[in-house]
Amino acid sequence: MNGPITAAANGTRITCRAVPGASKSAIAEITTEAVRVRVAAPPVEGKANRELERFLAKTLGLPKSAVAVIKGETGKLKKILAAGIAPDEATKKIKDAL
């Protein structure tokens, strides 16, 4: 499967483009390269990463511990691992949140 949401060994890998400093966290759009997510936290001391993980966990219906930034901790483009959810289900839930 191509695109920003792909299968991983124990769940789903999601490529996200984080936009920190938003008034509220929300899915902004899905492109062929990334899921653009507005994050209601500043890009300071990992706050935006923690909020991104929390927001995606809530959106996907997973516990916070099941969602983690695995690459791109200091950049806007991030790889997220969502454990325990299939790519098709993750795609549907993210599209429903648009």
N, C-alpha and C positions, 0 to 999 in steps of 0.2 A: 504494500500500500504506500503510495506516495502522498506528500503533503505534510502539513504540520503535526498531524496526529498519527502515530505509527505504533506497531506492536513492539513490546519489549519482553524480555525473558519472564518477568513476573507481573506484567501489567501493560501500561501504555506510556509511551514517551510523547510529550507534547512540546513543540517548539513555540515559545512565547516571545513576543516583543513587548516588554514592559514599558509603560508610560507612567512614571511615578508623579505624585503630587496632585492627583485628581481629587475632586470633591467627594467622589464615592467610587469604590471599586466596581468595575463592570467589564464585560466582554465588549470590545469596540468593533472588531471585525475579524473575519477569518480570511486569510489570503492563501495562496499556494505555498508560501514560505513560512508563515507563522500565524498564530492566534494573537491578535493585538489586544492587550489587557490594560485598561486604565487602573492604576493602583492608588488607593487612598492612603498613601504614606510617602514620606520623603525618602530619597535614595541615600540615607545616612545610617551607618552602622548596621546594615542588614535589615532595616525596618521594612523597606519595600519588598524584599525577598520574603520575609515572614508574612506580610500581608498578602502577597501573591499566593503563597502556599495555603494560607487560611481560606482565601477567597476561592481558589480552585477546588480545595477539598469540599467546601460548602456547595459549590456549583455541581460537583460530580457526585455528591452524596457519600463522601468518604470521610473517615476520621482524619484529623490534621496530620497524624503520624504517617499516613499512607501517601502523602504528597510531599515531594522534596525537590529543590533545585539541585540538579546533578552537574550542571555545567553553566558557566556564564554568570557566576555570582556577582561580578563587578561590572558587567556590561548590560546593555538593554536587551540583547538577544539571549534567551535562556533556554536550557533543556530541562524539562520537568519530568520526573518519574511519578506516575500515579499507579500505585500498586493495587492489584485486586479489581481492576476494571478493564474490560475489553475495549479496543480502539473504536469499534462501532458504537458501543454504548456511550463512551466518552464524547465522541463526535456529536451524537444526538443531544446529549445534555448541554454541551457547549453551544450548539446551534439554537437550542431552546432558550438559552440565556441571552441571546442577542436581542 
